[in-house]
Amino acid sequence: MITTLKEYTKLNRSLLNIITVEFFVQLINVLFVAILPLYMKKEGYSDAQYAHFTSYRYFGMLALALFLGMYIKGRKILPLIYIASIGVPFFALLIIIGVQFHLTSLLLIAHLLWGTAYTFIQIPILPYIMRNAPKEQQTKAITLNFATWSMATITGSLIVAVFNGIDPIIFSERNLLFVLSLFCFSGIYFTMKISKNEYVPIIKESRTNLKDYDWTIIMKALVPTVIIAIGAGFTIPFMSLFFSNVHNMSTAMFSTLNMLTAITVTIVAIYIPRIKDKYGYHRTIPTTQSIAIIALMIMATTQYYSQYSFAIIIASAFYLIRQPFMSAAVPMTSEITMKYVGEGNREMVSALTSAIWSGSAYFSAVGFGILRHLNVAYVNIFWITSGMYIIGVILYSMLIKDYHIREKAGLISH
């Protein structure tokens, strides 16, 4: 494992710096997914209200995505990273203040602007890696970038679990969110360390002419993402509420569970390049996703017998299984998608991917709020996710088959 880790340290220094910036952004993201709903619950907000405010965050991402995808084609990406490294922690602080003082307008505006600032790194980072990473480093750089989520989860969950466990009043959800948001301004330092000599492909066609893109290929590549994203939107942002409301799990306990889960995700992520090289896309992606779906279904059904003490153990165990297997597929599906669409379409695909995840999260958050307002059980909502995931896995299998056909025909550029 040490040898494998050393391979990642050999990545281009600018790649490591931009991925470090992503880590600080993801640290805020995972904390807001994990404990912001618990903080808002203590402040008297309902599940439906939390979902409503969260939907504005995703709407902010969605509103900017398409424009940003066209904008970055043929332009430098580094200026956008500066905006993200400053904007994400700043608007996170405003959200915390809005919750504390029940300022509805501030909450709506801050969530919206948080989403737009987050987009300034989420859309450009994959094109930046594909542009600036040597071919032999692309898989490792993409994998390490996606591992920032799990590394941020480990860091954030450990801090929350330890300090909130010691004193839940002094180290309350609000105080921890506030201090850690301030800490994440550290990302600005690493942004300044990124090389200014960024490679920018020269383009001949218009940056804003939508006819210049191969939409048939783009649509084929993105349909599986649409299905997976819609399903995930009903589950991922609300996992802490499931464990809190169904199994009465405390903030410290859920943070500990999140930390353990993130450790397994990180370990799996480290070996993704080797797993992909050994088994290929066609085996690895469908297998890991299928295991994750089964684990989610078992976890969800614990609501049927949540009155028994062993239910929380089963739910935690299968949550622990679900996360690494679903996360393991993400770097590979991202890489195969970027290769499948070709260099001329990558910025647009990155933008549309962000728009898809943001849009699905927005509509799913609205849908989740409606379902919870109607007292629909978590288990039934998670079954919706499972069904969408199954369809997505089938579509990814079809995409992988077409990828290999196009690769043999010499239509794929690596």
FINUPA-361844 format. One record per residue (C-alpha): x, y, z. Coordinates in steps of 0.1 Angstrom, whole numbers, plus 5000, padded with zeros to 4 digits. Each point is the difference from the previous one (the first is absolute). Layout:
<nodes>
<node><east>X</east><north>Y</north><up>Z</up></node>
...
</nodes>
This chain:
<nodes>
<node><east>5000</east><north>5000</north><up>5000</up></node>
<node><east>5029</east><north>5024</north><up>5008</up></node>
<node><east>5014</east><north>4994</north><up>4965</up></node>
<node><east>4966</east><north>5008</north><up>4985</up></node>
<node><east>4998</east><north>5032</north><up>5020</up></node>
<node><east>5034</east><north>5010</north><up>4989</up></node>
<node><east>4988</east><north>4998</north><up>4964</up></node>
<node><east>4976</east><north>5028</north><up>5007</up></node>
<node><east>5027</east><north>5023</north><up>5014</up></node>
<node><east>5017</east><north>4999</north><up>4966</up></node>
<node><east>4971</east><north>5019</north><up>4984</up></node>
<node><east>5007</east><north>5034</north><up>4985</up></node>
<node><east>5003</east><north>5026</north><up>5028</up></node>
<node><east>4973</east><north>5023</north><up>4986</up></node>
<node><east>4976</east><north>4970</north><up>4998</up></node>
<node><east>5007</east><north>4993</north><up>5037</up></node>
<node><east>4993</east><north>5036</north><up>5009</up></node>
<node><east>4967</east><north>5003</north><up>4981</up></node>
<node><east>4989</east><north>4966</north><up>5015</up></node>
<node><east>5009</east><north>5014</north><up>5034</up></node>
<node><east>4977</east><north>5030</north><up>4993</up></node>
<node><east>4973</east><north>4976</north><up>4991</up></node>
<node><east>5006</east><north>4983</north><up>5034</up></node>
<node><east>4992</east><north>5032</north><up>5019</up></node>
<node><east>4969</east><north>5006</north><up>4979</up></node>
<node><east>4989</east><north>4964</north><up>5006</up></node>
<node><east>5006</east><north>5003</north><up>5037</up></node>
<node><east>4973</east><north>5027</north><up>5002</up></node>
<node><east>4978</east><north>4980</north><up>4977</up></node>
<node><east>5001</east><north>4968</north><up>5020</up></node>
<node><east>4995</east><north>5019</north><up>5033</up></node>
<node><east>4969</east><north>5018</north><up>4986</up></node>
<node><east>4986</east><north>4967</north><up>4987</up></node>
<node><east>5007</east><north>4982</north><up>5033</up></node>
<node><east>4993</east><north>5024</north><up>5028</up></node>
<node><east>4983</east><north>5031</north><up>4986</up></node>
<node><east>4967</east><north>4981</north><up>4999</up></node>
<node><east>5005</east><north>4990</north><up>5037</up></node>
<node><east>5008</east><north>5036</north><up>5009</up></node>
<node><east>4969</east><north>5012</north><up>4982</up></node>
<node><east>4979</east><north>4974</north><up>5017</up></node>
<node><east>5012</east><north>5012</north><up>5034</up></node>
<node><east>4991</east><north>5036</north><up>4989</up></node>
<node><east>4964</east><north>4989</north><up>4994</up></node>
<node><east>5001</east><north>4994</north><up>4962</up></node>
<node><east>4982</east><north>4970</north><up>4986</up></node>
<node><east>5013</east><north>4975</north><up>4974</up></node>
<node><east>4979</east><north>5017</north><up>4973</up></node>
<node><east>5014</east><north>5035</north><up>5009</up></node>
<node><east>5036</east><north>4986</north><up>4999</up></node>
<node><east>4993</east><north>4985</north><up>4966</up></node>
<node><east>4985</east><north>5033</north><up>4988</up></node>
<node><east>5031</east><north>5020</north><up>5009</up></node>
<node><east>5023</east><north>4973</north><up>4986</up></node>
<node><east>4982</east><north>5001</north><up>4967</up></node>
<node><east>5012</east><north>5036</north><up>4995</up></node>
<node><east>5036</east><north>4988</north><up>5004</up></node>
<node><east>4995</east><north>4976</north><up>4971</up></node>
<node><east>4981</east><north>5025</north><up>4980</up></node>
<node><east>5031</east><north>5023</north><up>5003</up></node>
<node><east>5021</east><north>4973</north><up>4985</up></node>
<node><east>4975</east><north>4992</north><up>4973</up></node>
<node><east>4995</east><north>5036</north><up>4989</up></node>
<node><east>5038</east><north>5006</north><up>4993</up></node>
<node><east>5010</east><north>4966</north><up>4987</up></node>
<node><east>4993</east><north>5003</north><up>4962</up></node>
<node><east>5014</east><north>5035</north><up>4997</up></node>
<node><east>5031</east><north>4990</north><up>5019</up></node>
<node><east>5006</east><north>4970</north><up>4978</up></node>
<node><east>5000</east><north>5022</north><up>4969</up></node>
<node><east>5020</east><north>5027</north><up>5017</up></node>
<node><east>5030</east><north>4978</north><up>5010</up></node>
<node><east>5005</east><north>4985</north><up>4966</up></node>
<node><east>5032</east><north>5016</north><up>4987</up></node>
<node><east>5005</east><north>5021</north><up>5032</up></node>
<node><east>5021</east><north>4997</north><up>5031</up></node>
<node><east>4984</east><north>4982</north><up>5030</up></node>
<node><east>5021</east><north>5013</north><up>5028</up></node>
<node><east>4980</east><north>5033</north><up>5005</up></node>
<node><east>4969</east><north>4980</north><up>5007</up></node>
<node><east>5018</east><north>4980</north><up>5027</up></node>
<node><east>5007</east><north>5032</north><up>5019</up></node>
<node><east>4963</east><north>5008</north><up>5000</up></node>
<node><east>4991</east><north>4966</north><up>5014</up></node>
<node><east>5027</east><north>5000</north><up>5027</up></node>
<node><east>4987</east><north>5034</north><up>5013</up></node>
<node><east>4963</east><north>4997</north><up>4993</up></node>
<node><east>4992</east><north>4966</north><up>5013</up></node>
<node><east>5012</east><north>5006</north><up>5036</up></node>
<node><east>4986</east><north>5035</north><up>5000</up></node>
<node><east>4965</east><north>4991</north><up>4990</up></node>
<node><east>5001</east><north>4970</north><up>5024</up></node>
<node><east>5005</east><north>5025</north><up>5028</up></node>
<node><east>4970</east><north>5019</north><up>4989</up></node>
<node><east>4979</east><north>4969</north><up>5000</up></node>
<node><east>5010</east><north>4992</north><up>5036</up></node>
<node><east>4991</east><north>5036</north><up>5010</up></node>
<node><east>4967</east><north>4997</north><up>4981</up></node>
<node><east>4990</east><north>4968</north><up>5019</up></node>
<node><east>5010</east><north>5015</north><up>5034</up></node>
<node><east>4979</east><north>5031</north><up>4996</up></node>
<node><east>4973</east><north>4984</north><up>4978</up></node>
<node><east>5006</east><north>5024</north><up>4972</up></node>
<node><east>4980</east><north>4984</north><up>4972</up></node>
<node><east>5012</east><north>5025</north><up>4972</up></node>
<node><east>5036</east><north>4996</north><up>5010</up></node>
<node><east>4997</east><north>4962</north><up>5000</up></node>
<node><east>4985</east><north>5000</north><up>4965</up></node>
<node><east>5026</east><north>5024</north><up>4986</up></node>
<node><east>5030</east><north>4984</north><up>5018</up></node>
<node><east>4990</east><north>4965</north><up>4988</up></node>
<node><east>4996</east><north>5012</north><up>4964</up></node>
<node><east>5034</east><north>5018</north><up>5000</up></node>
<node><east>5017</east><north>4970</north><up>5018</up></node>
<node><east>4988</east><north>4979</north><up>4971</up></node>
<node><east>5014</east><north>5023</north><up>4974</up></node>
<node><east>5033</east><north>5003</north><up>5017</up></node>
<node><east>5002</east><north>4962</north><up>5004</up></node>
<node><east>4994</east><north>4997</north><up>4962</up></node>
<node><east>5032</east><north>5021</north><up>4993</up></node>
<node><east>5021</east><north>4970</north><up>5011</up></node>
<node><east>4977</east><north>4970</north><up>4993</up></node>
<node><east>4997</east><north>5007</north><up>4963</up></node>
<node><east>5035</east><north>5011</north><up>4991</up></node>
<node><east>5021</east><north>4975</north><up>5020</up></node>
<node><east>4995</east><north>4969</north><up>4977</up></node>
<node><east>5008</east><north>5020</north><up>4968</up></node>
<node><east>5030</east><north>5015</north><up>5019</up></node>
<node><east>5013</east><north>4965</north><up>5008</up></node>
<node><east>4993</east><north>4987</north><up>4965</up></node>
<node><east>5019</east><north>5030</north><up>4985</up></node>
<node><east>5030</east><north>5001</north><up>5024</up></node>
<node><east>5006</east><north>4964</north><up>5012</up></node>
<node><east>5023</east><north>4978</north><up>4980</up></node>
<node><east>4981</east><north>4970</north><up>4985</up></node>
<node><east>5016</east><north>4976</north><up>5024</up></node>
<node><east>4988</east><north>5021</north><up>5030</up></node>
<node><east>4964</east><north>5007</north><up>4989</up></node>
<node><east>4984</east><north>4971</north><up>5018</up></node>
<node><east>5019</east><north>5006</north><up>5032</up></node>
<node><east>4993</east><north>5037</north><up>4999</up></node>
<node><east>4962</east><north>4994</north><up>4995</up></node>
<node><east>5000</east><north>4974</north><up>5027</up></node>
<node><east>5018</east><north>5022</north><up>5025</up></node>
<node><east>4976</east><north>5029</north><up>4991</up></node>
<node><east>4970</east><north>4978</north><up>5008</up></node>
<node><east>5017</east><north>4987</north><up>5031</up></node>
<node><east>4999</east><north>5036</north><up>5014</up></node>
<node><east>4964</east><north>4994</north><up>5010</up></node>
<node><east>5008</east><north>4970</north><up>5021</up></node>
<node><east>5032</east><north>5016</north><up>5015</up></node>
<node><east>4979</east><north>5031</north><up>5008</up></node>
<node><east>4974</east><north>4978</north><up>5016</up></node>
<node><east>5026</east><north>4982</north><up>5021</up></node>
<node><east>5014</east><north>5033</north><up>5012</up></node>
<node><east>4967</east><north>5017</north><up>5007</up></node>
<node><east>4984</east><north>4970</north><up>5016</up></node>
<node><east>5029</east><north>4994</north><up>5023</up></node>
<node><east>5000</east><north>5036</north><up>5011</up></node>
<node><east>4962</east><north>5000</north><up>5006</up></node>
<node><east>5000</east><north>4966</north><up>5017</up></node>
<node><east>5028</east><north>5008</north><up>5024</up></node>
<node><east>4991</east><north>5035</north><up>5010</up></node>
<node><east>4962</east><north>4996</north><up>4999</up></node>
<node><east>5004</east><north>4969</north><up>5020</up></node>
<node><east>5021</east><north>5018</north><up>5026</up></node>
<node><east>4976</east><north>5029</north><up>5005</up></node>
<node><east>4969</east><north>5003</north><up>4977</up></node>
<node><east>4993</east><north>5035</north><up>5013</up></node>
<node><east>5034</east><north>5017</north><up>4995</up></node>
<node><east>5006</east><north>4980</north><up>4969</up></node>
<node><east>4965</east><north>5002</north><up>4986</up></node>
<node><east>4991</east><north>4994</north><up>4964</up></node>
<node><east>4999</east><north>5038</north><up>4995</up></node>
<node><east>5034</east><north>5007</north><up>5015</up></node>
<node><east>5017</east><north>4972</north><up>4982</up></node>
<node><east>4985</east><north>5011</north><up>4967</up></node>
<node><east>5011</east><north>5035</north><up>5006</up></node>
<node><east>5036</east><north>4992</north><up>5010</up></node>
<node><east>5006</east><north>4975</north><up>4972</up></node>
<node><east>4985</east><north>5024</north><up>4974</up></node>
<node><east>5026</east><north>5026</north><up>5011</up></node>
<node><east>5027</east><north>4973</north><up>4998</up></node>
<node><east>4991</east><north>4992</north><up>4964</up></node>
<node><east>5012</east><north>5035</north><up>4989</up></node>
<node><east>5034</east><north>4982</north><up>5001</up></node>
<node><east>4991</east><north>4989</north><up>4964</up></node>
<node><east>5010</east><north>5034</north><up>4988</up></node>
<node><east>5036</east><north>4993</north><up>5009</up></node>
<node><east>5001</east><north>4969</north><up>4978</up></node>
<node><east>4983</east><north>5018</north><up>4972</up></node>
<node><east>5028</east><north>5025</north><up>5000</up></node>
<node><east>5025</east><north>4971</north><up>4997</up></node>
<node><east>4985</east><north>4987</north><up>4967</up></node>
<node><east>5022</east><north>5007</north><up>4970</up></node>
<node><east>4989</east><north>5029</north><up>4979</up></node>
<node><east>5014</east><north>4982</north><up>4969</up></node>
<node><east>4967</east><north>4982</north><up>4994</up></node>
<node><east>4995</east><north>4981</north><up>4968</up></node>
<node><east>4971</east><north>5013</north><up>4980</up></node>
<node><east>4990</east><north>4982</north><up>4968</up></node>
<node><east>4997</east><north>5023</north><up>4970</up></node>
<node><east>4965</east><north>4999</north><up>4985</up></node>
<node><east>4989</east><north>5011</north><up>4965</up></node>
<node><east>4963</east><north>4998</north><up>5004</up></node>
<node><east>4978</east><north>5024</north><up>5020</up></node>
<node><east>4999</east><north>4995</north><up>5038</up></node>
<node><east>4963</east><north>5007</north><up>5001</up></node>
<node><east>4987</east><north>4982</north><up>4969</up></node>
<node><east>4981</east><north>4970</north><up>5012</up></node>
<node><east>5001</east><north>4984</north><up>4965</up></node>
<node><east>5038</east><north>4995</north><up>5004</up></node>
<node><east>4995</east><north>4971</north><up>5025</up></node>
<node><east>4992</east><north>4964</north><up>4991</up></node>
<node><east>4967</east><north>4998</north><up>5018</up></node>
<node><east>4993</east><north>4964</north><up>4991</up></node>
<node><east>5032</east><north>4988</north><up>5017</up></node>
<node><east>4994</east><north>5023</north><up>5030</up></node>
<node><east>4964</east><north>4988</north><up>5005</up></node>
<node><east>5011</east><north>4964</north><up>4999</up></node>
<node><east>5027</east><north>5006</north><up>5026</up></node>
<node><east>4977</east><north>5020</north><up>5024</up></node>
<node><east>4968</east><north>4980</north><up>5001</up></node>
<node><east>5013</east><north>4975</north><up>5026</up></node>
<node><east>5012</east><north>5030</north><up>5021</up></node>
<node><east>4965</east><north>5015</north><up>4999</up></node>
<node><east>4984</east><north>4969</north><up>5013</up></node>
<node><east>5025</east><north>4994</north><up>5028</up></node>
<node><east>4999</east><north>5037</north><up>5010</up></node>
<node><east>4963</east><north>5001</north><up>5003</up></node>
<node><east>5000</east><north>4970</north><up>5023</up></node>
<node><east>5029</east><north>5013</north><up>5021</up></node>
<node><east>4983</east><north>5033</north><up>5005</up></node>
<node><east>4973</east><north>4983</north><up>5021</up></node>
<node><east>5026</east><north>4984</north><up>5023</up></node>
<node><east>5035</east><north>5015</north><up>5004</up></node>
<node><east>4990</east><north>5035</north><up>5014</up></node>
<node><east>4977</east><north>4984</north><up>5026</up></node>
<node><east>5019</east><north>4971</north><up>5013</up></node>
<node><east>5007</east><north>5016</north><up>5034</up></node>
<node><east>4962</east><north>5007</north><up>5004</up></node>
<node><east>4993</east><north>4963</north><up>4993</up></node>
<node><east>5023</east><north>4989</north><up>5028</up></node>
<node><east>4989</east><north>5027</north><up>5023</up></node>
<node><east>4962</east><north>4997</north><up>4995</up></node>
<node><east>4998</east><north>4962</north><up>4994</up></node>
<node><east>5027</east><north>4987</north><up>5023</up></node>
<node><east>5005</east><north>5029</north><up>5025</up></node>
<node><east>5037</east><north>5002</north><up>4992</up></node>
<node><east>5018</east><north>5030</north><up>5016</up></node>
<node><east>5022</east><north>5025</north><up>4980</up></node>
<node><east>5032</east><north>4985</north><up>5015</up></node>
<node><east>4990</east><north>4965</north><up>4992</up></node>
<node><east>4990</east><north>5009</north><up>4964</up></node>
<node><east>5033</east><north>5019</north><up>4996</up></node>
<node><east>5019</east><north>4969</north><up>5012</up></node>
<node><east>4981</east><north>4978</north><up>4975</up></node>
<node><east>5007</east><north>5025</north><up>4972</up></node>
<node><east>5037</east><north>5000</north><up>5009</up></node>
<node><east>5002</east><north>4962</north><up>4999</up></node>
<node><east>4981</east><north>4999</north><up>4967</up></node>
<node><east>5023</east><north>5026</north><up>4985</up></node>
<node><east>5031</east><north>4980</north><up>5011</up></node>
<node><east>4987</east><north>4970</north><up>4981</up></node>
<node><east>4992</east><north>5023</north><up>4970</up></node>
<node><east>5036</east><north>5014</north><up>5001</up></node>
<node><east>5016</east><north>4965</north><up>5002</up></node>
<node><east>4979</east><north>4988</north><up>4970</up></node>
<node><east>5007</east><north>5032</north><up>4981</up></node>
<node><east>5037</east><north>4996</north><up>5003</up></node>
<node><east>4998</east><north>4967</north><up>4982</up></node>
<node><east>4976</east><north>5010</north><up>4973</up></node>
<node><east>5026</east><north>5005</north><up>4972</up></node>
<node><east>5014</east><north>4965</north><up>5007</up></node>
<node><east>4965</east><north>4985</north><up>5002</up></node>
<node><east>4990</east><north>5017</north><up>4967</up></node>
<node><east>5032</east><north>4988</north><up>4983</up></node>
<node><east>4995</east><north>4964</north><up>5012</up></node>
<node><east>4962</east><north>4996</north><up>4994</up></node>
<node><east>4991</east><north>5028</north><up>4975</up></node>
<node><east>4971</east><north>5023</north><up>5000</up></node>
<node><east>4975</east><north>4973</north><up>4989</up></node>
<node><east>5004</east><north>4979</north><up>5031</up></node>
<node><east>5009</east><north>5026</north><up>5027</up></node>
<node><east>4974</east><north>5027</north><up>4995</up></node>
<node><east>4968</east><north>4978</north><up>4999</up></node>
<node><east>5013</east><north>4977</north><up>5028</up></node>
<node><east>5008</east><north>5027</north><up>5025</up></node>
<node><east>4968</east><north>5019</north><up>4992</up></node>
<node><east>4979</east><north>4968</north><up>5004</up></node>
<node><east>5015</east><north>4992</north><up>5034</up></node>
<node><east>4992</east><north>5036</north><up>5011</up></node>
<node><east>4964</east><north>4998</north><up>4989</up></node>
<node><east>4994</east><north>4968</north><up>5020</up></node>
<node><east>5016</east><north>5015</north><up>5031</up></node>
<node><east>4978</east><north>5031</north><up>4997</up></node>
<node><east>4969</east><north>4979</north><up>4997</up></node>
<node><east>5009</east><north>4980</north><up>5031</up></node>
<node><east>5008</east><north>5032</north><up>5019</up></node>
<node><east>4967</east><north>5016</north><up>4991</up></node>
<node><east>4979</east><north>4970</north><up>5012</up></node>
<node><east>5014</east><north>5004</north><up>5035</up></node>
<node><east>4972</east><north>5026</north><up>5005</up></node>
<node><east>4975</east><north>4971</north><up>5000</up></node>
<node><east>5015</east><north>4987</north><up>5033</up></node>
<node><east>5017</east><north>5031</north><up>5013</up></node>
<node><east>4985</east><north>4994</north><up>5035</up></node>
<node><east>5025</east><north>4972</north><up>5005</up></node>
<node><east>5035</east><north>5009</north><up>5012</up></node>
<node><east>5018</east><north>4979</north><up>4973</up></node>
<node><east>4983</east><north>5020</north><up>4972</up></node>
<node><east>5025</east><north>5029</north><up>5004</up></node>
<node><east>5029</east><north>4976</north><up>4998</up></node>
<node><east>4987</east><north>4985</north><up>4968</up></node>
<node><east>4993</east><north>5035</north><up>4985</up></node>
<node><east>5035</east><north>5012</north><up>5009</up></node>
<node><east>5017</east><north>4969</north><up>4987</up></node>
<node><east>4983</east><north>5002</north><up>4966</up></node>
<node><east>5005</east><north>5038</north><up>4998</up></node>
<node><east>5037</east><north>4991</north><up>5006</up></node>
<node><east>4999</east><north>4976</north><up>4970</up></node>
<node><east>4979</east><north>5022</north><up>4977</up></node>
<node><east>5022</east><north>5031</north><up>5000</up></node>
<node><east>5034</east><north>4986</north><up>4988</up></node>
<node><east>4984</east><north>4978</north><up>4973</up></node>
<node><east>4979</east><north>5028</north><up>4986</up></node>
<node><east>5029</east><north>5025</north><up>5003</up></node>
<node><east>5025</east><north>4976</north><up>4983</up></node>
<node><east>4981</east><north>5002</north><up>4967</up></node>
<node><east>4999</east><north>5038</north><up>4999</up></node>
<node><east>5036</east><north>5007</north><up>4988</up></node>
<node><east>4997</east><north>4972</north><up>4974</up></node>
<node><east>4967</east><north>5012</north><up>4987</up></node>
<node><east>5014</east><north>5036</north><up>4998</up></node>
<node><east>5031</east><north>4988</north><up>4982</up></node>
<node><east>4982</east><north>4979</north><up>4975</up></node>
<node><east>4975</east><north>5028</north><up>4993</up></node>
<node><east>5028</east><north>5025</north><up>4994</up></node>
<node><east>5018</east><north>4976</north><up>4976</up></node>
<node><east>4968</east><north>4990</north><up>4983</up></node>
<node><east>4989</east><north>5036</north><up>4990</up></node>
<node><east>5035</east><north>5011</north><up>4989</up></node>
<node><east>5020</east><north>5032</north><up>5006</up></node>
<node><east>4976</east><north>5024</north><up>4982</up></node>
<node><east>4971</east><north>4990</north><up>5022</up></node>
<node><east>5016</east><north>4997</north><up>5034</up></node>
<node><east>4993</east><north>5035</north><up>5014</up></node>
<node><east>4964</east><north>4998</north><up>4990</up></node>
<node><east>4996</east><north>4965</north><up>5014</up></node>
<node><east>5016</east><north>5011</north><up>5033</up></node>
<node><east>4975</east><north>5029</north><up>5001</up></node>
<node><east>4971</east><north>4978</north><up>4991</up></node>
<node><east>5010</east><north>4974</north><up>5026</up></node>
<node><east>5001</east><north>5027</north><up>5027</up></node>
<node><east>4966</east><north>5013</north><up>4987</up></node>
<node><east>4986</east><north>4965</north><up>5001</up></node>
<node><east>5011</east><north>4993</north><up>5035</up></node>
<node><east>4989</east><north>5035</north><up>5012</up></node>
<node><east>4967</east><north>4998</north><up>4981</up></node>
<node><east>4991</east><north>4966</north><up>5012</up></node>
<node><east>5010</east><north>5009</north><up>5035</up></node>
<node><east>4979</east><north>5031</north><up>4998</up></node>
<node><east>4969</east><north>4982</north><up>4987</up></node>
<node><east>5006</east><north>4970</north><up>5023</up></node>
<node><east>5004</east><north>5024</north><up>5030</up></node>
<node><east>4966</east><north>5015</north><up>4991</up></node>
<node><east>4986</east><north>4966</north><up>4995</up></node>
<node><east>5015</east><north>4987</north><up>5033</up></node>
<node><east>4985</east><north>5030</north><up>5018</up></node>
<node><east>4965</east><north>4993</north><up>4986</up></node>
<node><east>5003</east><north>4963</north><up>5008</up></node>
<node><east>5011</east><north>5006</north><up>5036</up></node>
<node><east>4972</east><north>5027</north><up>5003</up></node>
<node><east>4976</east><north>4972</north><up>4990</up></node>
<node><east>5017</east><north>4977</north><up>5026</up></node>
<node><east>5013</east><north>4976</north><up>4975</up></node>
<node><east>5025</east><north>4976</north><up>5017</up></node>
<node><east>5037</east><north>5002</north><up>4994</up></node>
<node><east>5000</east><north>4964</north><up>4989</up></node>
<node><east>4976</east><north>5007</north><up>4972</up></node>
<node><east>5021</east><north>5030</north><up>4989</up></node>
<node><east>5032</east><north>4980</north><up>5000</up></node>
<node><east>4982</east><north>4973</north><up>4979</up></node>
<node><east>4995</east><north>5027</north><up>4973</up></node>
<node><east>5038</east><north>5005</north><up>5001</up></node>
<node><east>5007</east><north>4963</north><up>4997</up></node>
<node><east>4977</east><north>4997</north><up>4970</up></node>
<node><east>5016</east><north>5029</north><up>4982</up></node>
<node><east>5035</east><north>4986</north><up>5008</up></node>
<node><east>4991</east><north>4966</north><up>4984</up></node>
<node><east>4990</east><north>5018</north><up>4968</up></node>
<node><east>5032</east><north>5020</north><up>5001</up></node>
<node><east>5022</east><north>4970</north><up>5003</up></node>
<node><east>4984</east><north>4984</north><up>4970</up></node>
<node><east>5005</east><north>5032</north><up>4980</up></node>
<node><east>5037</east><north>5002</north><up>5011</up></node>
<node><east>5005</east><north>4964</north><up>4988</up></node>
<node><east>4987</east><north>5010</north><up>4966</up></node>
<node><east>5022</east><north>5031</north><up>4999</up></node>
<node><east>5031</east><north>4979</north><up>5009</up></node>
<node><east>4992</east><north>4976</north><up>4972</up></node>
<node><east>4997</east><north>5029</north><up>4975</up></node>
<node><east>5032</east><north>5015</north><up>5013</up></node>
<node><east>5020</east><north>4969</north><up>4992</up></node>
<node><east>4984</east><north>4998</north><up>4965</up></node>
<node><east>5010</east><north>5036</north><up>4993</up></node>
<node><east>5034</east><north>4994</north><up>5015</up></node>
<node><east>5007</east><north>4970</north><up>4977</up></node>
<node><east>4988</east><north>5022</north><up>4971</up></node>
<node><east>5026</east><north>5026</north><up>5009</up></node>
<node><east>4974</east><north>5026</north><up>5009</up></node>
<node><east>5011</east><north>5005</north><up>5037</up></node>
<node><east>5029</east><north>5024</north><up>5007</up></node>
<node><east>5017</east><north>4994</north><up>5034</up></node>
</nodes>
